[in-house]
Amino acid sequence: MLRSPVCGTNGRTYPNVCFLQCAIRNEAKHGRQLKLKRNGICKKSVKFNKHNT
């Protein structure tokens, strides 16, 4: 797995853009919007795990 963390607009750091894209699709199913905020880890990040997407 490629480790190139990215920060989502929800304040969570994802391991890479693929994980963020999965989260974006999941949020869209619930009518919520999520985008890439920046490359790298989020400041005061809520770390990604499969239980808090």
C-alpha positions in Angstrom: 0.0 0.0 0.0 1.3 3.4 -0.9 1.7 5.7 2.1 1.2 9.2 1.0 -1.2 10.8 3.5 -3.8 13.3 2.5 -6.1 15.5 4.6 -9.8 15.6 4.0 -12.1 18.6 4.6 -13.5 16.6 7.6 -10.2 17.0 9.4 -9.2 13.3 9.0 -5.9 12.1 7.7 -6.2 9.3 5.2 -3.3 6.9 4.3 -3.5 7.9 0.6 -5.8 9.4 -2.0 -7.5 6.1 -2.7 -8.8 5.8 0.9 -10.0 9.4 0.7 -11.8 8.7 -2.6 -13.6 5.8 -0.9 -14.6 8.1 1.9 -15.8 10.7 -0.6 -18.1 8.1 -2.2 -19.4 7.0 1.1 -20.2 10.5 2.3 -21.9 11.3 -1.0 -24.3 8.3 -0.4 -25.4 10.1 2.8 -25.7 13.5 1.1 -22.6 14.9 2.6 -19.6 16.5 0.8 -16.0 15.6 1.4 -13.0 16.9 -0.5 -9.2 16.9 -0.5 -8.1 19.7 1.8 -4.3 19.3 1.3 -1.6 16.7 0.7 0.0 15.5 3.9 -1.4 15.0 7.4 -4.1 17.2 8.8 -3.2 19.5 11.7 -4.9 18.2 14.9 -5.9 15.2 12.8 -8.5 12.6 13.5 -6.7 9.6 12.1 -8.5 7.4 9.5 -9.6 3.9 10.4 -12.2 1.7 8.8 -14.5 2.2 11.7 -14.8 6.0 11.6 -15.5 6.7 7.9 
